[in-house]
């Protein structure tokens, strides 16, 4: 391979956005933290971080070291596998990136990863509010109402 055809290796990640695996792991941290009703501030204090650092982890902007991930398993009371559960197939089957941001074989991978809508803050808050309803009859009625609204909305021609 001549110098003209060799892929150029540079230090640091190319400006292609966060790695989809880091985004997924971050969304799982956010999911568990929100389900526990824990603020970013409280999580940060528990593992020795600022809330801004927790935000960056949750967005996937910063990678999480193995030791930090282990701390998070203890604080969030989940097994390590929790952070990798439900990973979208396109993320699992994507080529591995090396530290320089390029594909291991020298071909750039495209990052078309869309975060799971089930991990959105709105969804998490809705689930927490739903399960905070103590009256099982009311909770079942709300569930039935939501399903009926979804069906009527999907059949609406507009």
C-alpha positions in Angstrom: 0.0 0.0 0.0 1.5 3.4 -1.0 1.3 6.5 1.2 -1.4 7.8 -1.1 -3.7 4.8 -0.5 -3.0 4.3 3.2 -5.7 5.6 5.5 -4.3 8.5 7.5 -4.3 7.8 11.2 -4.8 10.8 13.5 -5.0 11.2 17.2 -8.5 11.4 18.8 -11.9 10.6 17.4 -13.0 12.2 14.2 -15.9 14.6 14.4 -18.5 12.0 13.7 -20.3 12.1 17.0 -20.2 9.8 20.0 -19.7 6.1 19.5 -23.1 4.3 19.4 -22.1 1.9 22.1 -21.2 4.8 24.4 -24.5 6.4 23.7 -26.3 3.1 24.5 -24.5 2.6 27.8 -25.2 6.2 28.7 -28.9 5.8 27.9 -29.0 2.7 30.2 -27.3 4.7 33.0 -30.0 7.4 32.5 -32.7 4.8 32.4 -31.7 3.2 35.7 -31.0 6.5 37.4 -34.4 7.9 36.5 -36.2 4.8 37.5 -34.6 5.0 40.9 -35.6 8.7 41.1 -32.0 9.7 41.5 -30.7 13.1 40.2 -27.5 13.4 38.2 -26.1 15.3 41.2 -26.7 12.4 43.6 -25.3 9.9 41.2 -22.3 12.1 40.6 -21.7 12.4 44.4 -22.0 8.6 44.8 -19.2 7.9 42.3 -17.1 11.1 42.8 -18.2 13.0 39.7 -19.8 16.3 38.9 -23.3 16.3 37.5 -21.8 17.7 34.3 -19.6 14.6 34.0 -22.7 12.4 34.6 -24.5 14.3 31.8 -21.6 13.6 29.4 -21.6 9.9 30.3 -25.4 9.7 29.7 -25.1 11.4 26.3 -22.2 9.1 25.3 -19.9 12.2 24.9 -17.4 10.7 27.3 -16.4 7.1 27.5 -16.7 5.3 30.7 -13.7 3.4 32.1 -14.1 -0.2 33.4 -13.6 0.9 37.0 -16.2 3.6 36.7 -18.7 1.2 35.1 -18.1 -1.2 38.0 -18.8 1.7 40.5 -22.0 2.4 38.6 -23.1 -1.2 38.9 -22.9 -0.9 42.7 -24.6 2.5 43.0 -27.4 1.7 40.5 -27.7 -1.9 41.9 -27.6 -3.6 38.5 -25.3 -6.3 37.0 -22.7 -5.2 34.5 -24.7 -6.8 31.6 -27.5 -4.3 32.3 -25.6 -1.6 30.5 -25.3 -3.6 27.3 -28.8 -5.2 27.4 -31.2 -4.3 24.6 -28.5 -3.0 22.4 -29.9 -2.4 18.9 -28.7 -5.0 16.3 -27.2 -2.3 14.1 -24.9 -1.3 17.0 -24.0 -4.8 17.8 -23.1 -5.7 14.2 -21.3 -2.4 13.4 -17.6 -2.6 12.7 -15.3 -2.0 15.7 -13.7 1.4 15.8 -10.0 1.7 16.9 -8.9 4.5 19.2 -8.2 6.8 16.3 -11.8 6.8 15.3 -11.3 4.7 12.2 -12.7 1.3 11.5 -10.3 -1.5 12.3 -10.0 -2.3 8.6 -9.3 1.3 7.7 -12.8 2.1 6.5 -14.9 4.7 8.4 -18.1 3.4 9.8 -21.2 5.6 9.5 -23.0 6.4 12.7 -26.7 6.4 12.0 -27.6 5.3 15.5 -30.9 6.5 16.8 -31.4 6.4 20.6 -34.2 4.1 21.8 -37.4 6.1 22.3 -38.1 4.0 25.3 -35.1 5.5 27.0 -36.3 9.1 26.6 -36.8 11.1 29.8 -40.5 11.6 29.0 -41.1 7.9 28.7 -39.2 7.2 32.0 -41.2 9.8 33.9 -44.4 8.5 32.5 -43.5 4.9 33.7 -42.6 6.2 37.1 -45.8 8.2 37.4 -47.8 5.2 36.2 -46.3 2.9 38.8 -46.8 5.4 41.5 -50.6 5.0 41.1 -51.5 2.8 44.0 -55.1 2.0 43.0 -54.8 -1.0 40.6 -58.2 -0.2 39.1 -57.2 3.3 38.3 -53.8 2.1 36.9 -55.6 -0.5 34.7 -58.0 2.2 33.4 -55.2 4.5 32.5 -53.4 1.7 30.7 -56.6 0.8 28.8 -57.1 4.5 27.9 -53.5 4.9 26.6 -53.9 1.8 24.4 -57.2 3.1 23.1 -55.7 6.5 22.3 -52.8 4.8 20.5 -55.1 2.7 18.4 -57.4 5.6 17.5 -54.4 7.8 16.7 -52.9 5.2 14.3 -56.2 4.7 12.5 -56.6 8.5 12.1 -56.1 9.3 8.4 -54.7 12.9 9.0 
